Amino acid sequence: MKNILIFDTTLRDGSQGAGISFTVEDKLKIAKALNAFGVAYIEGGWPGSNPKDELFFRQAKKLRLSSKLTAFGSTRRKGVKASDDCSLKTIVASGVPVACIFGKSWDLHVKYALKTSNEENLKMISESVAFLKSKKMEVVFDAEHFFDGYKNNKKYAFEAVETALNAGADIICLCETNGGMLPSDIQNAVRETLKTFGDVKFGIHTHNDSGCAVANSITAVEEGCVMVQGTVNGLGERCGNANLCSIIPGLQLKRNYKCVPAKNMQKLTELSRYVDEIANLIPNDSKPYVGRNAFAHKAGIHVSAMERSSETYEHINPKFVGNERRILVSDLSGKSNVVSKANELAMAIGGAPEQVKKVIETVKDMENKGYQYEDADASFFLLTKKALESFKPFFSLKGYRVSVEKDTAGNIVSEATVKLDIKGKEEHTVAEGEGPVNALDNCLRKALVKYFPEIKSVVLTDFKVRVVNSDANTAAKVRVLIESSDSSKSWGTVGVNENIIDASWQALSDSVEYKLIKSKKI
């Protein structure tokens, strides 16, 4: 098994993505998570470019990382000695063991971006690498725009690489900076480059502007590169960097390379969602390997086949990357979906044809009315019980009222009144909340808690509203999806109505009923 060095640049290149702004504390949290996952290098930022990155490097020293913390920068400026260059001096001052510096390997950039001569650019590369090596640092040289340089002036691109090597660079990373290359372009360039330079450690750094960053990175490794630079979830400028959450399992699970310790592969999904959470991004449910839908199955034919063998519609076991299989129930469902979902929810309906048929017909009828159960397992659980006439409610609604008042000072007060029948007794409660739904939720809990104290542990963790039939304008139906959780698990419920308050009531009451059924184990 060949080792591949994973060089994570989420904190530097990933932070350049639109809408991404990490605080120092955010960066420290992500660094600790990356270290626990087992990447070889963590590129923390560019210490010479902003005070935040300088502060990060000072505080990161306290983390005692086993991953190699790396500082990023450029080659020296033209006409300046390497020992006098501010960027290089701040890299050294950061106290990290590894420096990653980029230099131009495409003569077009030398001419227009640096506005200098090809000869001066080579001196900038040589002197910068030599200066950092004199400070006992490991040096990764990013040959920026290498593949465009290879395509347009191969001789000069190779001279840039050779110059960095002669100055002592430990690893040469070939950068596909514009992101426009296809796998065959990468294959041809890497193959010739590695053949030309022989026993040298090369890495690959790709961008996703052509949608090929992952494929290009894997192709480069298969051609002999031993380092992959990328980011968690593919964060990065323009269309993003190469997504390590796809590259790592692709190489380790499918090509028998070692990227991270085998035991850590199951942390991949958790890492992906953790970084999205810190970056304040809504996770892409369709991401390969780690998305919520990566192993979600909706078509009845698929689910039926998977009951016989999961390999029919899953390329790996989702547990390998810490993800899980999801069986979705909808108006497209067949017997296999319903039976599988019922088993997942610990409902003993077995394969009884009449029972299954009744549930399927009920689901299709409800989805025709605007309900959706893909993210509402708890409501599906209750629907199934009702369809099979095994549902025994813990309470029944006699009525509710919700009011919202705004005074001249701009203060808004929401108040709810609820009447419930609980065990033959009428409970009439009033409560206020941050909004009408929150007031209704508080009122429901207030009425129930003295009968069922276990609902104290239930909290609402998400609330989503979607218009079902937008062509009806303000009279349109709305679908409310609520996620609730207690100390041990989470569950989703759904409600649909032209009135958003009533749709919310349906989802709220379903959430509490589900909790009580599971608590009483009935």
C-alpha positions in Angstrom: 0.0 0.0 0.0 1.6 3.3 -1.2 1.3 6.3 1.1 -0.2 9.5 -0.3 0.5 12.8 1.5 -2.7 14.7 2.0 -2.1 18.4 2.1 -5.2 20.2 3.3 -5.5 23.8 2.3 -9.1 24.5 3.6 -7.8 27.2 5.9 -5.9 29.0 3.2 -7.2 28.3 -0.3 -10.6 27.2 0.9 -11.1 30.4 2.8 -10.8 32.3 -0.6 -14.2 30.9 -1.7 -17.1 33.3 -2.0 -19.0 33.7 1.2 -16.3 32.0 3.4 -14.9 33.9 6.3 -13.2 32.0 9.0 -12.4 33.6 12.4 -9.2 32.6 14.1 -11.2 30.4 16.5 -12.9 28.8 13.4 -9.5 28.0 11.9 -8.2 26.5 15.2 -11.3 24.3 15.4 -10.9 23.1 11.9 -7.1 22.5 12.3 -7.9 20.3 15.4 -10.4 18.3 13.3 -8.1 17.8 10.4 -5.3 16.7 12.8 -7.7 14.2 14.4 -8.6 12.9 10.9 -5.0 12.3 10.1 -4.0 14.5 7.2 -0.2 14.9 6.7 -0.1 18.7 6.2 -2.4 21.5 7.3 -1.8 24.7 5.5 -2.8 27.4 8.0 -2.7 30.5 5.9 -0.4 33.2 4.6 1.2 34.9 7.6 2.5 37.8 5.7 -0.8 38.8 4.2 -3.1 39.6 7.1 -3.0 39.9 10.9 -5.6 37.1 11.4 -3.3 34.5 9.8 -0.4 35.7 11.9 -2.5 35.4 15.1 -3.6 31.9 14.0 0.0 30.7 13.7 0.8 32.1 17.1 -2.1 30.3 18.7 -1.8 27.1 16.7 1.6 26.4 18.4 -0.4 25.5 21.5 -2.4 22.7 19.7 0.5 20.2 19.5 -0.5 19.0 16.1 0.8 15.7 14.7 0.0 17.0 11.2 2.7 19.2 9.8 1.5 22.8 10.1 2.4 24.7 7.0 2.7 28.5 6.2 2.0 29.7 2.7 3.6 32.5 0.7 5.2 33.6 -2.6 8.7 33.7 -3.9 10.6 36.9 -3.1 9.6 40.1 -4.9 11.6 41.1 -8.0 14.6 43.1 -7.2 14.6 42.2 -3.5 16.9 39.9 -1.6 15.2 36.8 -0.3 16.6 37.5 3.2 15.0 41.0 3.0 11.6 39.9 1.6 8.8 40.5 4.1 6.7 37.5 3.0 9.5 35.0 3.4 10.6 36.5 6.7 7.0 36.2 8.2 7.0 32.5 7.1 10.1 31.9 9.0 8.9 33.9 12.0 5.7 31.8 12.1 7.7 29.0 13.6 6.2 26.2 11.5 8.2 23.3 10.2 7.0 23.6 6.6 6.8 26.4 4.0 4.8 26.2 0.9 5.7 28.9 -1.6 4.4 29.4 -5.1 6.3 30.6 -8.1 5.4 31.1 -11.7 6.0 28.3 -14.2 4.1 29.9 -17.1 6.0 32.5 -18.9 2.8 34.4 -19.7 2.4 35.1 -16.0 6.0 36.1 -15.7 5.5 38.7 -18.4 2.0 40.1 -17.4 1.6 39.3 -13.7 5.1 39.8 -12.4 6.2 42.1 -15.2 9.7 40.8 -15.1 12.0 38.6 -17.2 12.1 34.9 -17.3 15.6 34.9 -15.9 14.6 37.1 -12.9 11.7 34.8 -12.2 14.0 31.8 -12.0 16.3 33.6 -9.6 13.2 34.5 -7.5 12.4 30.8 -7.3 15.9 29.6 -6.6 16.8 32.2 -3.9 13.5 31.9 -2.1 13.7 28.1 -1.8 17.3 28.3 -0.8 16.6 30.9 1.9 13.8 28.8 3.5 16.0 25.7 3.4 18.8 27.6 5.1 16.3 28.1 8.0 16.0 24.3 8.3 12.4 24.3 6.9 10.8 21.6 4.7 9.8 23.4 1.4 6.9 22.5 -0.8 7.2 24.4 -4.1 3.9 25.1 -5.8 4.6 25.4 -9.5 1.8 27.8 -10.2 0.0 27.4 -13.6 2.2 24.5 -14.4 -0.2 22.8 -16.8 -0.8 25.9 -18.8 2.9 26.5 -18.8 3.5 22.9 -20.0 1.0 23.4 -22.8 2.4 26.8 -24.0 6.1 26.7 -23.2 7.1 23.3 -21.8 10.8 24.1 -21.8 10.3 27.1 -19.4 7.9 25.2 -17.2 10.5 22.5 -16.8 13.2 25.1 -16.1 11.0 26.4 -13.2 10.7 22.9 -11.7 14.4 22.2 -12.1 15.4 25.5 -10.5 13.3 24.8 -7.4 14.8 21.3 -7.2 18.3 22.5 -7.5 17.7 25.0 -4.7 16.6 22.2 -2.4 12.8 22.0 -2.7 11.5 18.8 -1.0 8.3 18.4 -3.0 7.2 20.0 -6.3 3.5 20.4 -6.5 2.2 20.8 -10.0 -0.7 23.3 -9.9 -3.6 23.3 -12.3 -4.4 26.8 -11.2 -7.0 27.8 -13.8 -9.0 24.6 -13.4 -9.6 24.1 -17.1 -7.7 20.9 -17.8 -9.3 17.5 -18.4 -7.9 14.2 -17.1 -6.1 13.3 -20.3 -4.3 16.7 -20.2 -3.2 15.9 -16.6 -2.2 12.4 -17.5 0.0 13.3 -20.4 1.7 16.2 -18.6 2.4 14.4 -15.3 3.6 11.3 -17.1 6.2 13.2 -19.1 7.2 15.4 -16.1 7.8 12.5 -13.8 9.7 10.6 -16.6 11.9 13.7 -17.2 12.8 14.3 -13.5 13.1 10.8 -12.3 13.3 10.1 -8.5 11.5 13.3 -7.3 8.5 13.8 -5.1 5.7 15.5 -7.0 2.3 16.6 -5.8 -0.9 17.8 -7.5 -3.1 20.8 -6.9 -6.2 21.2 -9.0 -9.2 23.6 -9.3 -12.7 22.6 -10.3 -13.5 25.1 -13.1 -14.1 22.3 -15.6 -15.7 20.0 -13.0 -12.7 17.7 -13.1 -10.7 18.6 -10.0 -11.3 15.2 -8.3 -10.7 13.2 -11.5 -7.6 15.2 -12.3 -6.1 14.7 -8.8 -6.7 10.9 -8.9 -5.3 10.7 -12.4 -2.1 12.5 -11.2 -1.7 10.1 -8.3 -2.1 7.1 -10.6 0.6 8.6 -12.7 3.0 8.8 -9.7 2.3 12.0 -7.7 2.6 11.3 -4.0 1.0 14.5 -2.6 -2.6 15.8 -3.1 -3.5 19.3 -2.2 -7.2 20.0 -1.7 -9.9 21.2 0.7 -12.7 19.7 2.7 -15.9 19.8 0.6 -14.0 21.4 -2.3 -14.2 24.9 -0.8 -12.2 27.5 -2.7 -12.1 30.3 -5.2 -14.4 30.4 -8.2 -15.7 26.8 -8.6 -13.6 25.5 -5.7 -10.6 23.3 -5.1 -10.3 19.6 -5.4 -12.6 18.0 -2.9 -10.7 15.8 -0.4 -13.9 14.2 0.7 -14.1 12.5 -2.6 -10.4 12.1 -3.4 -9.5 10.4 -0.1 -12.1 7.6 -0.2 -11.6 7.2 -3.9 -7.8 6.6 -3.5 -8.0 4.7 -0.2 -11.1 2.5 -0.7 -10.9 2.0 -4.5 -7.2 2.1 -5.3 -5.5 0.8 -2.1 -3.5 3.9 -1.4 -3.1 5.0 2.2 -4.2 8.7 2.7 -5.2 8.6 6.3 -5.2 5.9 9.0 -7.8 3.3 8.1 -9.7 3.7 11.4 -10.2 7.4 10.6 -12.0 6.9 7.3 -15.3 6.6 9.3 -14.8 10.2 10.5 -15.0 11.6 6.9 -18.7 12.4 6.9 -18.5 14.0 10.4 -15.5 16.1 9.2 -17.4 17.3 6.1 -20.4 18.4 8.1 -18.3 20.0 10.8 -16.5 22.2 8.3 -19.8 23.2 6.6 -21.2 24.0 10.0 -18.3 26.3 10.9 -18.3 27.9 7.5 -22.1 28.5 8.0 -22.9 26.7 4.8 -25.9 24.6 4.0 -24.5 21.1 3.3 -24.9 19.8 -0.2 -27.0 16.6 0.4 -25.9 15.2 -3.0 -22.1 15.3 -2.3 -20.5 12.0 -3.2 -19.6 9.8 -0.2 -20.6 12.2 2.6 -23.9 13.8 1.5 -27.2 12.9 3.2 -28.4 11.6 -0.2 -25.2 9.7 -1.2 -26.8 6.5 -0.1 -30.5 7.4 -0.2 -32.8 5.1 -2.2 -36.2 6.1 -3.4 -37.1 3.9 -6.4 -38.9 0.7 -5.4 -36.9 -1.4 -7.9 -33.7 -0.2 -6.3 -34.8 -0.9 -2.8 -36.1 -4.3 -3.8 -32.8 -5.2 -5.4 -30.8 -3.9 -2.4 -32.7 -6.2 -0.1 -31.0 -9.1 -1.9 -27.6 -7.4 -2.3 -26.6 -3.8 -1.3 -24.0 -3.9 -4.1 -26.7 -3.5 -6.7 -27.0 0.2 -6.0 -24.2 1.2 -3.6 -20.6 1.5 -4.8 -19.3 1.2 -1.2 -20.7 0.4 2.3 -21.8 3.8 3.6 -20.3 2.9 7.0 -16.8 3.0 5.5 -17.0 6.8 5.4 -19.3 7.3 8.4 -22.4 7.8 6.4 -25.7 5.9 6.5 -28.2 4.3 4.1 -31.6 6.1 3.8 -34.7 4.5 2.4 -37.1 7.2 1.2 -40.8 6.8 1.2 -42.9 8.7 -1.4 -45.6 8.4 -4.0 -43.0 6.5 -6.0 -42.6 3.9 -3.3 -43.2 0.2 -3.7 -43.6 -2.6 -1.2 -39.9 -2.9 -0.6 -39.6 0.8 0.4 -42.5 0.6 2.9 -41.3 -2.7 4.4 -37.7 -1.5 4.7 -38.6 1.8 6.2 -41.0 0.2 8.7 -38.2 -2.2 9.7 -35.9 0.7 10.1 -38.4 2.4 12.4 -39.0 -0.8 14.4 -42.5 -1.3 13.1 -43.6 -4.9 12.8 -45.7 -4.8 9.7 -43.7 -7.5 8.0 -44.6 -8.1 4.4 -48.4 -8.6 4.9 -49.7 -7.6 1.5 -52.9 -5.9 2.6 -51.1 -3.9 5.3 -48.4 -2.8 2.9 -50.9 -1.9 0.2 -52.9 0.3 2.6 -49.8 2.2 3.7 -48.7 2.8 0.1 -52.1 4.1 -0.8 -52.2 6.4 2.2 -48.7 7.8 1.4 -49.7 8.4 -2.2 -52.9 10.2 -1.1 -51.1 12.4 1.4 -48.3 13.3 -1.0 -50.9 14.3 -3.5 -52.1 16.8 -0.9 -48.6 18.2 -0.5 -47.1 16.1 2.2 -43.5 14.8 1.9 -42.0 12.1 4.1 -38.4 11.9 2.9 -37.3 14.0 5.8 -40.2 13.3 8.1 -39.7 9.7 9.4 -41.7 10.4 12.5 -44.7 11.6 10.6 -44.4 8.5 8.4 -44.3 6.4 11.5 -47.5 7.9 12.8 -49.2 7.8 9.4 -48.4 4.0 9.2 -49.9 3.4 12.6 -53.0 5.4 11.7 -53.4 3.5 8.4 -53.1 0.2 10.2 -55.5 1.5 12.9 -53.0 0.9 15.7 -52.5 4.6 16.7 -53.7 5.6 20.2 -53.2 9.3 20.7 -51.9 10.6 24.0 -53.9 13.8 23.6 -56.5 15.4 21.3 -56.9 19.0 20.3 -60.1 20.8 21.3 -58.9 24.1 19.9 -56.2 26.8 19.7 -55.8 30.5 19.2 -52.7 32.5 18.3 -52.3 36.3 18.4 -49.5 38.6 17.4 -49.5 42.2 18.7 -47.1 45.1 17.9 -47.1 48.2 20.0 -46.1 51.8 19.0 -42.6 51.1 20.3 -42.1 48.3 17.8 -42.3 45.5 20.4 -43.9 42.3 19.1 -45.6 39.8 21.4 -46.9 36.4 20.2 -49.3 34.6 22.4 -51.0 31.2 22.0 -53.9 29.5 23.8 -54.5 25.8 23.5 -57.2 23.5 24.8 -56.4 19.8 24.9 -58.1 16.7 26.1 -55.5 14.6 28.0 -56.6 11.4 29.6 -60.2 12.7 29.8 -59.2 16.0 31.4 -59.3 19.4 29.7 -56.1 21.4 29.8 -56.4 25.1 28.9 -53.0 26.8 28.7 -51.6 30.1 27.6 -48.0 30.9 26.7 -45.9 33.5 24.9 -43.1 33.0 22.4 -40.6 34.6 20.1 -43.1 34.1 17.3 -46.5 32.5 16.7 -45.1 29.0 16.2 -42.7 29.2 19.2 -45.7 30.4 21.3 -47.8 27.5 20.1 -44.9 25.1 20.9 -44.5 26.5 24.4 -48.2 26.3 25.0 -48.4 22.6 23.9 -45.5 21.7 26.1 -46.9 23.6 29.1 -50.1 21.6 28.8 -48.4 18.2 28.5 -45.4 18.3 30.7 -47.2 17.5 34.0 -48.6 14.3 32.4 -45.5 13.4 30.3 -42.4 14.9 31.9 -40.2 13.2 29.3 -41.0 15.9 26.7 -38.8 18.3 28.7 -35.8 16.9 26.8 -37.3 17.6 23.4 -36.0 20.7 21.5 -36.8 22.0 18.1 -33.6 22.1 16.0 -34.8 23.1 12.6 -37.9 24.7 11.1 -38.5 24.9 7.3 -41.4 26.3 5.3 -42.0 25.7 1.6 -44.8 26.8 -0.6 -46.4 23.7 -2.3 -48.5 25.3 -5.0 -47.0 28.7 -5.7 -49.5 29.5 -8.5 -52.2 29.9 -5.8 -50.3 33.0 -4.6 -51.3 34.0 -1.0 -53.8 31.1 -0.9 -51.1 28.6 -1.6 -50.5 25.6 0.7 -47.4 25.5 2.7 -45.4 22.5 3.9 -43.7 22.8 7.3 -40.9 20.5 8.1 -39.7 20.4 11.7 -36.7 18.6 13.1 -36.8 17.7 16.8 -34.2 16.0 19.0 -33.7 14.8 22.6 -30.5 13.7 24.3 -30.2 10.6 22.1 -31.7 11.0 18.6 -33.4 13.4 16.1 -36.6 13.0 14.1 -38.5 14.9 11.5 -42.2 15.7 11.1 -44.3 17.4 8.5 -47.5 19.4 8.3 -49.4 20.9 5.3 -52.2 23.5 5.1 -53.1 26.8 3.5 -52.5 28.3 7.0 -48.9 28.2 8.1 -49.9 28.1 11.8 -52.0 25.0 11.3 -49.3 23.3 9.2 -46.9 24.0 12.1 -49.4 22.6 14.6 -49.5 19.3 12.7 -45.8 19.0 12.7 -45.4 20.1 16.3 -48.1 17.6 17.6 -46.6 14.8 15.5 -43.2 15.5 17.0 -44.6 15.2 20.5 -46.7 12.1 19.8 -43.7 10.3 18.3 -41.6 11.1 21.3 -44.3 9.8 23.6 -44.8 6.6 21.7 -41.1 5.9 21.6 -40.7 6.7 25.3 -43.7 4.4 26.2 -42.4 1.8 23.7 -45.9 1.2 22.2 
